Amino acid sequence: MVGAIPLTLGYDPVLDYNTNKLKRFNRGDEVLMAKKRTTLADVAKFSGVSPATVSLVYNNHPLGKRLSDETVKKVREAIAKLDYRPQQAARNLATGTTGNIGLLIPFSDELSREEPWLLEVMGGIIGVVSPHGYNFMLSISADSGSHVSYQNIAQSSQVDGLILYSPELRDLSIKSLEGTNLKFILCGKNPHLPQASFVDLDNVALGYEATAKFITRGHSKIAFVHASLEYQSYLERYRGYRKALEEAGLREELLLLGKNAFSEAIVESISRGTTAFFLAHAAASPLVYEAAKKSGKKIPEDVSLLAADDLPVAPFLTPPLSCFRLPHRMLGECAAKNLLANISGEGQGEIQQLLDFAYVERGSVAKT
């Protein structure tokens, strides 16, 4: 062949990307030597056992309990010495798993504005599943009200387990998961799956405690501020708020604020004598500060504010915003741990867990 470079035993052809020509290097050149991937057969040969035995030990298969301690020790030492790490695709094929954990989030403009701490939840999930050898897959669904998202994920065999984050109350299609074999857990409970595993914040207690704080400090006209009650967590905060008012014999004021009427609605509420605002969602707080200023009212002397979550901007508002600090990362961690336990068969059945919260006193609630 014209122009071909003859290959001499002991040499490898390597493409020089600067000149687009083949160059030859001696196999003994340590810098250019490619490390050969250790195979299952290599480990088996090194430890003097069959490949099947290595597979049982590596994957912690129940049948591996029948092996002697000496055999298990010998195989594990060989795995460590040879740095054996099977290709994920081959391992998944052998175990009948995907190696993936999914997080499904129902996308909406409201959710994207109202959940700035989603990254905290995801960080908690990833921090748990990664050390267990799982990949994290994020799926954002815009198909609220249809069976497409849930059914496709359940039937596609792309994940070993699924975490569902705060499904909308109007999304009845979530019930379709009951008829599948997919392992899943809710990050935020849902009335359409009352028996399903979930990890959530104790939102009823949060709403109750926030309202009770206002009542004990002398407020009798307390408003609940939110843009939507389409999510179970915010609806439960409202229920806690209402319960505290009923016990005190006070009337409720629910402010569901539209996109273009946040400030105006608060100004109107203040003009009616409202002196305390429970912000069921902290994202509304800057607009409430603005409304108080427009009304000629001072915070906290005239108007007290308390938010249900701690935004990064909260300490820098004037005055700093009092709030509840919610364990978003722990929410993701607990959901992931319980899901992995369910997948492995080590779980204790359905898990329904509520997480606590902490009050952060700053300066937006007047002291008695």
NORHUHU-V165616 format. One record per pair of residues at least 6 apart in sequence whose C-alpha atoms are under 7 Angstrom apart, sorted by the first residue. I is the first residue (numbers start at 1). J is the second residue. Records with the same first field share a line. If there is no record, write none. Layout:
BEGIN
I=J / J
END
This chain:
BEGIN
10=26 / 27
11=24 / 25 / 26 / 27
12=24 / 25 / 26 / 27
13=22 / 23 / 24 / 25
14=22 / 23 / 24
15=21 / 22 / 23
16=22 / 23
27=33
38=82 / 84
39=84
40=51
41=51
43=78 / 79
44=50 / 51 / 54
46=78
47=74 / 75 / 78
54=75
56=63 / 64
57=64 / 72
92=98 / 99
97=160
98=158 / 159 / 160
99=133 / 134 / 135 / 160
100=134 / 135 / 136 / 137 / 158 / 159 / 160
101=134 / 135 / 136 / 137 / 159 / 160 / 161 / 162
102=136 / 137 / 138 / 159 / 161 / 162 / 163
103=137 / 138 / 139 / 162 / 163 / 164
104=138 / 139 / 140 / 141 / 163 / 164 / 165
105=139 / 140 / 141 / 164 / 165
106=140 / 141 / 142 / 144 / 167
107=140 / 141 / 142
114=283
117=328
120=328 / 329
121=328 / 329 / 331 / 332
122=332
123=329
124=329 / 330 / 332 / 333
125=332 / 333 / 336
126=136
128=333 / 336 / 337
129=336
141=149
143=149
144=171
145=171 / 172 / 173
146=173
147=173
150=174 / 177
154=180 / 182
160=183
161=182 / 183 / 184 / 339
162=183 / 184 / 185
163=184 / 185 / 186 / 187
164=185 / 186 / 187
165=186 / 187 / 188
166=187 / 188 / 231
167=231
168=230 / 231
169=230 / 231 / 232
172=192
175=192 / 193
183=343
184=339
185=196 / 197 / 198 / 335 / 339
186=197 / 198 / 199
187=198 / 199 / 200 / 335
188=198 / 199 / 200 / 233
189=198 / 199 / 200
190=232
196=350
197=350 / 351 / 352
198=351 / 352 / 353
199=331 / 334 / 335 / 352 / 353 / 354
200=331 / 353 / 354 / 355
201=354 / 355 / 356
202=354 / 355 / 356
203=233 / 236 / 237
204=236 / 237 / 239 / 240
205=240
206=237 / 240
207=237 / 238 / 240 / 241
208=240 / 241 / 243 / 244
210=278
211=241 / 244
212=244
214=276
217=367 / 368
219=275 / 276
220=250
221=273 / 274 / 275 / 276
222=252 / 253 / 274 / 275 / 276 / 277
223=252 / 253 / 254 / 255 / 274 / 276 / 277 / 278
224=253 / 254 / 255 / 277 / 278 / 279 / 280
225=254 / 255 / 256 / 277 / 278 / 279 / 280
226=255 / 256 / 257 / 279 / 280 / 281
227=256 / 257 / 258
228=256
229=235
234=280
237=280
242=252
245=251 / 252
262=287
263=287 / 288 / 290 / 291
266=288 / 291
267=291 / 292 / 295
275=302 / 303 / 304
276=303 / 304 / 305
277=304 / 305 / 306
278=305 / 306 / 307
279=285 / 306 / 307 / 308
280=307 / 308
281=307 / 308 / 309
282=307 / 308 / 309 / 310 / 311
292=298
297=303
299=319 / 364
300=364 / 365 / 366
301=366
304=364 / 365 / 366
305=364 / 365
306=321 / 322 / 323 / 364 / 365
307=322 / 323 / 324
308=323 / 324
309=323 / 324 / 325 / 326
310=323 / 324 / 325
314=320 / 321
315=321
319=363 / 364
320=362 / 363 / 364
321=362 / 363 / 364
322=360 / 361 / 362 / 363 / 364 / 365
323=359 / 360 / 361
324=357 / 358 / 359 / 360
325=357 / 358 / 359 / 360
326=357 / 358
327=357
338=347
341=347
END
